[in-house]
Amino acid sequence: MALNLALIFIIPISFSLPSFLTQALPNQASNGIDRWCSKTPHPEPCKISLGRPRRHAPRGEADFRTMMVEAALERALHAEIHVNELRRRCSSKRKLAAWLDCSGLISNTVFQLNNTLQGLKATAANVNWTDADCQTWLSTALTNLDTCRAGSHQLNVSNFISPVVSNNVSELISNGLAINGALLDGQETEGEFPSWVSAGERKLLESPPLSSQANFIVAQDGSGHFRSIQAAINLAVSRRRRDERITIHVKRGVYREYIQINKNMNKITLVGDGMRHTIISGKRSVASGYTIYSCATVGIDGAGFMARGITFRNRAGPQNGQAVAVRSASDFSVFYACGFEGYQDTLFVLAQRQFFKMCYIYGTIDFIFGNAAVVFQNCIIYVRKPLWGQANVIAAQGRIDPYQNTGISIQGSRVVATPGFARVVRSYNTYLGRPWQRYSRTVFLQSYLGSLVNPAGWLAWENTDFAQDTLYFGEYKNFGPASSTTRRVNWKGHHVITSAGTASQFTVANLIAGNTWLPATGVPFTAGL
């Protein structure tokens, strides 16, 4: 099963907000800190943080939001100092592994909160950022902290890490999400393309992988600039002028290495020779001592990442449990005609806005999971044969907060068994998803559901009724042998969607604001239904 990470997505356009957000926040006449904080999900941390000397009373809703994000950033910076001090106390491999995860994740939380504050100022000045962008960054910040906690729990060193993340920073971020969510107008974002996309990069991913178009070439036979993908990325970033995109052509071959694209490595493009020919392969797993976060063959945090024609593989095998091929928290990222191979937890869509087009995803248990706002379009989801006695589950969405604007949307795709699994498919159960967290949200739209899918459709979390009233699992106009919903689970949170308006909230245009950034990439996409 997947770790207890939180994945979240908000559909602000048509879903009703909780009652405290449908009421007006206090006006300027009711400017006591206590009264403002009483309207938030976590009033006590709010009162403590904003009630300190030199804190002025909020001048309005927008000012209250800014103050809450500033308070969260202050606590996050304190957590960053604390986690750095823990380094000298890493007396075991497990403590060191948890510390490495949390150090990077807390640093990224500070980064996301700084982005949010800059975005709020930019929005106020009518610059290109929007409140929806800020909601994405706040969602990522909260997910980072939960990922840190989950890893330490997995390694049984929670007591070592918990003091770092038990300083109300999560509660303050959650308050910020709620306040910002109330201020979102719920309309599709229009405007200019993001600054990370230039006119010269249009259709890059549609064109053949010509070495003449690449800044660097990686080839195992020595015919390129590098034999290692990571070496090419590192040098390219160090030599980059300004903020230009770096395109790396990875020639055919199996590259047995682990790739890390950190938060400062923006606008990296990897173009392979096709998913059958260019393969990045690793074998780390939780069973071999890594966390779910650190076992990824490829980890991506830098914004604007693109990949085409590459297979990302984790070859640890089903006997080693959780083993991630790709972990992505890259905002405005695109994977086009790529493969993702693994068994349990193959593809970790951790956070931010992501788009997958014409990809193949292989796995068994929770093999598409995470807390990104992500759309899979025209992909083939291949279910593999699990270990005897196991059930297959495609999606495990882990939204931990009702105001996060994240979710997994699978549109116009196919769910089928691999040839090896097809021969024994009747001996195993396969489900569309299960609730990883209380506010999990996953939808299948206009997709082919093969006969391998159990008629119930969805699986309870560890034989409990956890989250069945608070999740959102949806199905809209699917087809194929298992598409009938007459025998689906009878959960309050399961929805047979009949309204195109409701279904449209999970499309490229609305879930990931794709109309504002995908056209410039040249990747073909369908904006709506």
C-alpha positions, 0 to 999 in steps of 0.5 A, spaced: 500 500 500 502 507 499 504 511 504 499 515 508 501 521 504 495 526 503 493 528 496 488 533 495 484 537 490 479 542 490 474 543 484 472 550 486 467 552 480 461 547 482 462 544 488 459 547 494 464 550 500 463 548 507 459 553 511 464 558 514 467 559 507 460 561 504 459 566 510 462 573 509 469 573 513 469 579 518 469 586 515 473 591 517 469 593 523 470 586 526 477 587 526 479 583 532 484 577 531 480 572 535 474 574 530 478 573 524 481 567 526 474 564 529 472 563 522 478 558 520 479 551 520 484 551 525 483 558 530 487 557 536 494 556 532 491 562 528 490 566 534 497 564 537 501 567 531 497 573 529 496 575 536 503 577 537 505 584 539 506 588 533 501 584 529 496 589 526 489 587 525 487 585 518 484 590 514 480 585 510 480 578 507 486 579 502 490 582 508 488 576 512 490 571 507 497 575 507 498 575 514 496 567 515 501 566 509 506 570 513 505 566 519 506 560 516 512 562 512 515 564 519 514 557 522 516 554 516 523 557 517 523 555 524 522 548 522 528 549 517 532 551 522 530 545 527 531 540 521 538 542 520 540 542 527 538 535 527 543 533 522 548 531 527 543 527 531 542 522 525 545 516 529 542 511 524 541 509 517 533 510 518 534 517 521 539 519 516 534 517 511 528 520 514 532 527 515 534 527 508 527 527 506 525 532 511 530 537 509 529 537 502 521 537 503 521 543 508 526 547 504 521 546 499 515 548 503 519 555 505 520 555 497 513 554 496 510 559 501 515 564 498 512 563 492 505 564 494 507 571 498 510 573 491 504 571 488 499 574 492 503 581 491 503 580 484 496 578 483 494 585 487 498 588 482 495 585 476 501 581 474 500 574 471 500 570 477 493 568 480 489 566 486 489 559 483 497 559 482 497 561 490 492 555 491 497 550 488 503 552 492 500 552 498 497 545 497 504 543 495 507 546 501 502 542 505 503 536 502 511 536 503 510 536 510 505 530 510 510 527 506 516 528 511 511 525 516 509 519 512 517 517 511 519 518 518 513 513 520 515 508 515 522 508 517 519 508 525 523 514 527 517 519 528 519 521 534 525 523 531 522 528 526 515 530 529 518 535 533 520 539 527 513 539 524 509 539 530 509 547 530 503 549 527 505 550 520 501 545 517 495 548 521 497 555 518 498 553 511 491 549 512 488 556 514 491 559 508 488 554 503 481 556 506 482 563 506 485 563 499 479 558 497 474 563 499 477 568 495 478 564 488 472 566 483 472 559 480 473 562 473 477 559 468 484 562 468 485 566 461 491 570 459 498 570 457 502 563 457 507 562 463 514 565 462 517 559 462 515 557 455 518 561 449 515 561 442 522 557 440 520 551 444 513 550 441 512 543 438 518 541 441 515 535 444 511 533 437 518 533 433 522 528 432 528 527 437 533 531 432 540 532 436 541 539 432 535 541 436 538 539 443 543 543 447 546 537 450 546 529 447 547 523 452 549 517 449 552 510 452 556 509 446 560 515 447 557 519 441 554 524 445 557 530 450 555 525 456 554 518 458 550 520 464 543 523 464 545 526 471 552 529 469 548 532 463 543 536 467 548 538 472 553 541 467 547 544 463 544 548 469 551 550 471 552 553 465 545 556 463 544 563 461 539 567 464 533 562 465 533 559 458 530 552 457 535 546 457 534 540 452 537 534 452 537 528 447 538 522 451 539 517 445 537 509 445 540 505 451 538 503 458 541 508 463 542 505 470 542 511 474 538 515 479 536 522 476 534 528 481 532 535 478 531 539 484 527 545 485 532 550 482 533 546 476 527 549 472 525 548 464 529 541 463 527 537 457 529 530 456 527 527 449 529 520 448 528 516 442 522 512 444 519 509 450 522 502 447 529 505 446 530 510 451 530 507 458 532 510 465 532 504 470 533 503 477 531 498 483 530 502 489 525 500 494 522 501 501 524 494 502 531 495 501 531 501 506 529 507 502 522 511 503 517 512 498 520 519 497 527 517 496 526 510 492 524 514 486 528 512 480 527 519 477 525 525 482 523 532 479 522 538 483 524 543 478 518 547 474 516 546 467 519 539 466 518 536 459 519 529 457 518 525 451 519 518 448 522 515 454 521 509 459 522 510 466 522 504 470 523 501 477 525 494 476 525 492 484 519 487 482 513 485 486 516 482 492 519 488 494 513 492 495 513 500 494 518 502 489 517 508 485 519 509 478 518 517 477 516 522 483 514 528 480 512 535 484 514 539 477 509 545 476 507 545 469 510 539 467 508 535 461 510 527 459 508 525 452 509 518 449 512 516 455 512 509 459 512 508 467 514 501 469 513 498 476 509 494 480 507 497 487 507 505 487 510 506 480 508 513 479 508 518 484 505 525 482 506 528 488 504 535 487 503 541 483 500 541 476 501 536 471 499 533 464 500 526 461 499 525 454 499 518 450 503 515 456 503 507 458 503 506 466 504 499 468 503 497 475 499 493 481 498 496 487 496 504 488 501 505 482 498 512 480 498 516 487 500 523 489 497 529 491 498 533 484 493 536 480 494 531 474 490 529 468 492 523 464 489 523 457 489 518 452 494 513 456 494 506 457 493 503 464 496 496 464 495 492 470 500 487 471 500 480 475 501 482 483 503 477 488 498 471 490 493 474 494 494 481 493 488 486 489 490 491 484 488 498 485 490 503 480 489 510 483 490 512 490 489 519 491 491 522 498 488 529 499 489 531 506 485 538 506 478 540 503 481 546 500 487 543 496 486 544 489 489 537 487 486 530 484 487 525 479 483 525 472 484 519 467 480 521 461 479 518 454 484 512 456 484 505 457 484 500 463 487 493 460 491 487 463 498 486 460 498 479 456 501 476 462 496 478 467 490 477 462 491 469 462 490 469 470 485 475 471 480 471 474 484 469 479 485 477 482 481 483 483 482 489 480 479 496 482 479 503 480 482 506 486 481 507 494 481 512 499 488 514 501 486 520 505 480 523 507 479 527 501 481 523 496 479 525 489 479 521 483 475 521 476 475 516 470 472 520 464 470 517 457 475 511 458 475 504 456 474 499 462 476 492 461 473 486 464 479 485 469 475 491 473 471 488 479 464 490 478 464 494 485 469 499 482 472 501 488 476 498 494 475 500 501 481 502 505 484 496 509 477 493 510 474 500 513 469 505 512 475 510 512 473 517 508 467 513 504 463 520 506 468 525 504 472 522 498 470 524 491 470 518 486 467 519 480 465 516 473 463 519 467 461 516 460 466 510 461 465 504 456 467 497 455 465 491 459 466 494 466 463 500 465 456 499 468 455 502 475 449 498 477 454 494 482 458 500 484 460 501 491 454 504 495 458 510 498 456 517 499 463 519 496 462 515 490 458 519 484 456 517 477 456 523 474 451 525 469 452 532 468 457 535 463 458 541 467 460 537 473 465 532 469 468 538 466 471 541 472 476 535 472 478 537 465 485 540 462 482 547 462 479 547 469 483 542 473 490 544 471 488 551 467 491 547 461 489 553 456 494 558 459 500 554 458 499 547 454 498 550 447 505 553 448 508 546 449 506 544 442 503 537 445 496 535 443 491 536 448 483 536 449 481 542 453 474 539 455 470 533 454 
